[in-house]
Amino acid sequence: MDKFTGKVWVLGDDIDTDIIIPTEYLALKTVDDMKKYAFSPLRPELAGQIGDGDIIVAGKNFGCGSSREQAPEIIKHLNIRCVIAKSFARIFFRNSINNGLLLIENKDIPDAVREGDELTVIMNDKITFNGKDYPIEPLPDNLMEILNAGGLVKAMQKRNGLV
C-alpha cells in the first residue's frame, strides 16, 4: 500500500451516507448486491463506471449523515483504492478505517483535479498530480496496522495469532 496511481472520480461537498448507499437498498442480502446502487441519488451510472483501483476525490464533509457502516464497506467493495476529500465526517472516517478503506484529507487536491485525471498517492507522504506534490499528514501506526490488514477484525485476528 506504499504507492499507487488511480483514475479520479470527482464528487462535491456534503456527500452523505444516504447518497453513498440509499436506505432502500440496505435490505438487500449482501454488500455486493448493494454496491451497484452506490451514489445512485447523485449519479445512477457511477457505480457501474468505477474501475478497480480508482480514487474518489470530494469536497468537504464526505460521509456526513447517518453512521451506517455499509457506506464505507460499499465503497471498498467497488474496489476504490482511496477517498481523498477536504474533510470527512468523523464517524465515517473511523468506520472506513475499521473496514480497511483508506481516507486522505487534503484541502487542495479537490480543487486541482478533474474527473478522469490520474494521480499518485505515496502513503503517509504526498499526492502527486500534474508534476506537483501535495503533502499529506501521515496516519498513526495503529491506523496503518488496521488498513494494512484489510480492516479492524483482520488486524485483531493477526495481532492475536488467529490468521
C-alpha positions as CSV (number, residue, x, y, z in Angstrom):
1,M,0.0,0.0,0.0
2,D,3.0,2.3,-0.2
3,K,2.5,3.9,-3.7
4,F,-0.4,3.7,-6.1
5,T,-1.9,5.5,-9.1
6,G,-5.6,5.7,-9.9
7,K,-8.2,7.4,-12.0
8,V,-10.2,10.2,-10.4
9,W,-13.9,10.4,-9.9
10,V,-15.0,13.8,-8.6
11,L,-17.8,14.4,-6.2
12,G,-18.8,17.6,-4.4
13,D,-19.3,18.7,-0.8
14,D,-21.6,17.1,1.8
15,I,-21.8,13.6,0.2
16,D,-23.8,11.9,2.9
17,T,-24.3,8.2,3.6
18,D,-27.7,8.3,2.0
19,I,-26.1,9.3,-1.2
20,I,-23.4,6.7,-0.8
21,I,-26.0,4.0,-0.3
22,P,-29.7,4.9,-0.2
23,T,-31.7,3.4,2.7
24,E,-34.0,1.4,0.4
25,Y,-31.0,-0.8,-0.7
26,L,-29.9,-1.7,2.8
27,A,-32.4,-4.5,2.8
28,L,-30.5,-6.3,0.1
29,K,-28.8,-9.5,1.2
30,T,-25.1,-8.7,0.5
31,V,-22.9,-5.7,0.1
32,D,-22.2,-7.0,-3.5
33,D,-25.9,-6.7,-4.1
34,M,-26.0,-3.2,-2.7
35,K,-22.9,-1.8,-4.4
36,K,-24.5,-1.3,-7.8
37,Y,-26.7,1.3,-6.2
38,A,-23.8,3.3,-4.7
39,F,-24.2,7.1,-5.3
40,S,-27.4,6.4,-7.3
41,P,-29.3,9.5,-6.0
42,L,-26.4,11.7,-7.3
43,R,-25.2,9.8,-10.3
44,P,-27.0,6.5,-11.1
45,E,-24.4,5.3,-13.6
46,L,-21.4,5.9,-11.4
47,A,-21.1,2.6,-9.6
48,G,-21.0,0.8,-13.0
49,Q,-18.3,3.0,-14.3
50,I,-15.8,2.8,-11.4
51,G,-12.9,0.6,-12.1
52,D,-10.5,-1.3,-9.8
53,G,-8.1,1.0,-8.1
54,D,-9.9,4.2,-8.9
55,I,-9.9,7.1,-6.5
56,I,-12.8,9.3,-5.3
57,V,-12.0,12.9,-4.8
58,A,-14.6,15.0,-3.0
59,G,-15.1,18.3,-1.2
60,K,-15.8,18.9,2.5
61,N,-17.8,16.8,4.9
62,F,-17.7,13.5,2.9
63,G,-19.6,10.7,4.7
64,C,-21.9,13.0,6.8
65,G,-25.3,11.8,7.8
66,S,-26.1,8.5,9.5
67,S,-23.3,6.3,10.8
68,R,-24.2,3.3,8.7
69,E,-21.2,1.0,8.3
70,Q,-22.4,-0.2,4.9
71,A,-21.3,3.2,3.3
72,P,-17.5,2.7,3.6
73,E,-18.0,-1.1,3.1
74,I,-19.7,-0.5,-0.2
75,I,-17.0,1.9,-1.4
76,K,-14.4,-0.7,-0.6
77,H,-16.4,-3.4,-2.5
78,L,-16.4,-1.1,-5.5
79,N,-12.6,-1.6,-5.3
80,I,-12.0,2.1,-4.8
81,R,-8.4,2.5,-3.7
82,C,-9.0,5.5,-1.5
83,V,-11.2,8.6,-1.0
84,I,-9.5,12.0,-0.9
85,A,-11.6,14.8,0.4
86,K,-11.2,18.2,2.0
87,S,-12.7,16.8,5.2
88,F,-14.6,13.7,6.4
89,A,-17.4,13.2,8.9
90,R,-15.6,11.8,11.9
91,I,-17.7,8.6,12.4
92,F,-17.4,7.9,8.7
93,F,-13.7,8.3,8.9
94,R,-13.4,5.7,11.7
95,N,-15.9,3.3,10.1
96,S,-13.8,3.5,6.9
97,I,-10.6,2.7,8.7
98,N,-12.3,-0.2,10.5
99,N,-13.4,-1.5,7.1
100,G,-10.0,-1.2,5.6
101,L,-10.8,1.8,3.4
102,L,-8.1,4.4,3.1
103,L,-9.2,8.1,3.5
104,I,-6.9,11.0,2.9
105,E,-7.7,14.6,3.9
106,N,-6.3,17.2,1.6
107,K,-7.7,20.7,1.1
108,D,-6.0,21.4,-2.3
109,I,-6.4,18.3,-4.5
110,P,-10.2,18.5,-4.8
111,D,-9.8,21.9,-6.5
112,A,-6.9,20.8,-8.6
113,V,-8.2,17.7,-10.3
114,R,-10.9,16.9,-12.8
115,E,-12.8,13.7,-13.4
116,G,-10.7,11.3,-15.4
117,D,-7.4,12.6,-14.3
118,E,-4.9,10.3,-12.7
119,L,-3.0,11.0,-9.5
120,T,-0.4,9.1,-7.5
121,V,-0.5,8.6,-3.7
122,I,2.6,7.9,-1.8
123,M,1.3,6.7,1.6
124,N,1.9,9.0,4.6
125,D,3.9,11.4,2.4
126,K,2.2,13.1,-0.6
127,I,-0.1,13.0,-3.5
128,T,1.5,13.8,-6.9
129,F,-0.6,15.3,-9.6
130,N,0.5,17.1,-12.8
131,G,4.1,17.4,-11.6
132,K,3.1,19.0,-8.3
133,D,3.4,17.4,-4.9
134,Y,0.6,17.8,-2.3
135,P,1.8,16.8,1.2
136,I,-0.5,14.6,3.3
137,E,-0.5,14.0,7.0
138,P,0.8,10.6,8.0
139,L,-1.7,8.3,9.6
140,P,-0.7,6.9,13.0
141,D,0.8,3.5,13.2
142,N,-2.3,1.9,14.8
143,L,-4.5,3.0,11.9
144,M,-1.9,1.9,9.3
145,E,-1.9,-1.5,11.0
146,I,-5.7,-1.7,10.6
147,L,-5.5,-0.6,6.9
148,N,-2.6,-2.9,6.0
149,A,-4.5,-5.9,7.5
150,G,-7.7,-5.0,5.5
151,G,-9.8,-3.8,8.4
152,L,-10.1,-3.9,12.2
153,V,-11.3,-7.5,12.5
154,K,-8.5,-8.8,10.4
155,A,-5.9,-6.7,12.2
156,M,-7.1,-8.1,15.6
157,Q,-7.0,-11.6,14.3
158,K,-3.5,-11.1,13.0
159,R,-2.4,-9.5,16.3
160,N,-3.8,-12.3,18.3
161,G,-2.3,-15.0,16.0
162,L,-5.6,-16.2,14.7
163,V,-4.6,-16.0,11.0
